């Protein structure tokens, strides 16, 4: 009977499974028919810089050395690629000015995982490092992150061990960059100091500015610049002009380097000045047309939008020059222009066009037989191909350049090209080719006698073998490099190679030899007192002993690492050491000590916002709490790890831990229920067996009839129950996940708010500390005596100024005169003033005299200030004594002098009467001069008749003016001018009469009708009238700035020429500035043979408004801050009111400048002319 029951149960279970399988297969087949299942590996990366998300970084995906896709990060710093399986990928993260880093992804996965509806994601984080000239970043040619399938995790994971190794290399490179920058800045500042001592201020300024660009946050260079600028007497305009003039002279003498330096100095006075930038490019073009074209240069950063536009304008200008040179068949100039256009396209990152023009430049230069410059251009073309990811083209260009430099025996250039090729071979994993290039470089450096270069190349070979897991060959090359460093007595190079050998032996598993090598490095670093090198060596030694399970020595070395990192203020070194110590204690199950070190590491990491370290610490702490069965804390710390790493819980550990926390209380209940269910089942089974035995015959007969039916029913019911249970479990899991996600979102929001509050409190504390520090400096350094007393007037504290003023200490004062303020004062009013200060809670001041320790009489002014608490009670008094002895002595002297002055005053009164009479006579003469000037000026009605839609705002500073307006008509042409003569008042008026007379002579009598020609004639006339530039005669440097407009009613044009002036033009409702020529009329430019003026022609086919003006309006001081009105505000005022009638604009301009000036004096003559043309 028992056998029959077992058979029945077995058959029932099998039937149920068959039915369920059939049902499941049918469902799956239907699903597969509805849609194709995708299996995907997604890489979701984040790029950071100094803990912040980094935008505009290029992420490029490669497979089998072929570029697949490129992305540029946005403000969130993210990039994402979906990868196919069973392939090897490289993701390169790059940005100009930064060291490129790579991520290696091995997407091979077990075949069985390719079936089903699944996808995986990995979230690597890249921290970008700034590059610098001379940096050897070969260590980062290999990927910094490795991603591959891990069977134990059943998932794709980042190889943490590999990442840790690369993190050390990244830190090493970062340290080298910082050292190079500091060394470069120090060198430039020292050179600048030498020039400063020789009073070569501008040259020193240039070097300090270069230093500041390297380390913008370093205050040294900024302080040096401020100091040298104070020594320069020229104004920015004068300094700029002198530098540009010198550049012109140097160019004329073909001193191109000197000219280039002069233009760079001009740019110090006027940053981003378009004329100076154009001149600099012009000089480079002249140099390019000589025996050498432009050099290879450094990597070019993407220019600003303004610079990019200027580059485009330069390109168009060069293309025009190119057509001229092509017409003349000037091959050398053609080559130079093509190369320059390529440089500008490269600067704008328009790489396709850069390659096109470089290729043309190579072709023309080859025709010239100039092999040297062919190699240089090919090297630049190679770099552009490199930026574009065209590595084969890069190598092709380098190989052609290499062939030329080898033929010309240019060893330095050959070495540079070999190094670049070796780096590219290594970068693209063609390690065999990289090794050949480096080996060739070793031989070349040996021939050149460059031991340092030879040693570096051997070290790079060692790095490649180490990356290839061939530790033995790596060791052989490191030893060769070490031998050279020993021979050349390169002590630091020896230490570096010993460390490299230690790393190689560590990778080989020979920890004893690794320790020996690191100990040798340690000894050298100790002799050099190189604490940075020391703490890294200590860390390497600790890693070896950790691998050997010698936790005592590992702990000792990690403690040394911590101590030395503190000595050099290397926070990351301290964080790493504490983290390593925590892991030692964690492995030994010493959880409390482990948590203590992890917490210290976390606190430091929070201070410098070192997110990666925070994540590692939180993850290790979570593991400890997990082992301790404290699932709540394990969950909390794992969540902190997730937040710190900026990733989601892709491993599922967070939900697993959370589930353990939520179900912890259910475990015992479930165990109890399970036990009860088992016992009940056993009782039921026993009872059923007895019943079956009693009715054996009946059951057997009935079973023969209904057996098949029962099996089917039982199987169906069982299958149905399984489906229901499975659905219930899925629904329950969904609810739990939804609840967990909601809780996590709430907690994240709370953490974010707390972080904002903490940040605000920290900023407030920092501001308070800064203020306290300032007050402390004032109290310590002031020459006044500061005394602090309690509410009763008893002395508590005095500053150093007290001891300097009175020559005694607080203790001596108390011993000699007592401890109370009233008792020690020599003032009879001291007591009353003291009581008034306390009762009324006001500050009181009084003068008194006393004697210092040497017996000298001292007058002091005492200011007594009460300090009250919240209830209003005076708890402190602060007295500040100022030494007014010299003032008192001066008062006595003044008193005596007043008697003398009184006597002299009577004499002055008589003299003033005579002056008053003379002044009346002079003013009468000036007023007569005003009438003469007004008679000379054209009537404004004449101008308004010819140009009805216009205005003239004329506001002389004095009775007569140095500014004047002028009008003339010559046939179909009208002329209007705004003139600003040197000075104002009477001197300016004399100049205005000369200018008015000359303009009438030139236009009306001589019939000169072109504005630029009128200005040239006017310049000659002023020069002749004032005998300027003639040796042996009295000459004047006076002159004038002028804007002159000619309206041609036949041609329908307005032509504007500007000498020392600028103007505004409004067209299509847009106001733009019209820049004038830098030359003024007369003065220092009077006899310059190269002086030229430009005609700015405006068609009158559509509406146009012109504004001509002197500098009086924008130079007027006023407003709330007593500042100049400035040309930008003037232009904005005109732009905002351009649609008003011209008469209303006249009123508005007058009202605005009067309100701006207020009660202040007018500083200069003001002249503004507005002309509006309706268009035809």
KAHU-V177905 format. One record per helix or strand of 3 or more residues. SS is the DSSP state (A for helix, B for strand). FROM is the first residue (numbers start at 1). LEN is the number of residues. If there is no record, write none. Layout:
ss->SS from->FROM len->LEN
ss->SS from->FROM len->LEN
//
This chain:
ss->A from->2 len->33
ss->B from->40 len->10
ss->B from->58 len->6
ss->B from->66 len->7
ss->B from->78 len->6
ss->B from->88 len->7
ss->B from->101 len->6
ss->A from->111 len->4
ss->B from->119 len->4
ss->B from->125 len->3
ss->A from->138 len->3
ss->B from->145 len->6
ss->B from->155 len->4
ss->A from->160 len->38
ss->A from->201 len->14
ss->A from->219 len->13
ss->A from->236 len->17
ss->A from->256 len->14
ss->A from->274 len->15
ss->A from->305 len->24
ss->A from->331 len->17
ss->A from->351 len->18
ss->A from->371 len->18
ss->A from->391 len->17
ss->A from->411 len->17
ss->A from->431 len->18
ss->A from->451 len->17
ss->A from->471 len->17
ss->A from->491 len->18
ss->A from->511 len->18
ss->A from->531 len->17
ss->A from->551 len->17
ss->A from->571 len->17
ss->A from->591 len->17
ss->A from->611 len->17
ss->A from->631 len->15
ss->A from->653 len->11
ss->A from->666 len->29
ss->A from->696 len->86
ss->B from->785 len->6
ss->B from->794 len->5
ss->A from->800 len->7
ss->A from->810 len->8
ss->A from->821 len->4
ss->A from->830 len->11
ss->B from->844 len->8
ss->B from->857 len->12
ss->B from->874 len->10
ss->A from->885 len->52
ss->A from->940 len->7
ss->B from->950 len->6
ss->B from->963 len->8
ss->B from->973 len->9
ss->A from->985 len->21
ss->A from->1011 len->15
ss->B from->1039 len->10
ss->B from->1053 len->7
ss->B from->1062 len->6
ss->B from->1070 len->6
ss->A from->1083 len->3
ss->B from->1096 len->4
ss->B from->1104 len->6
ss->A from->1127 len->10
ss->A from->1142 len->16
ss->B from->1166 len->8
//
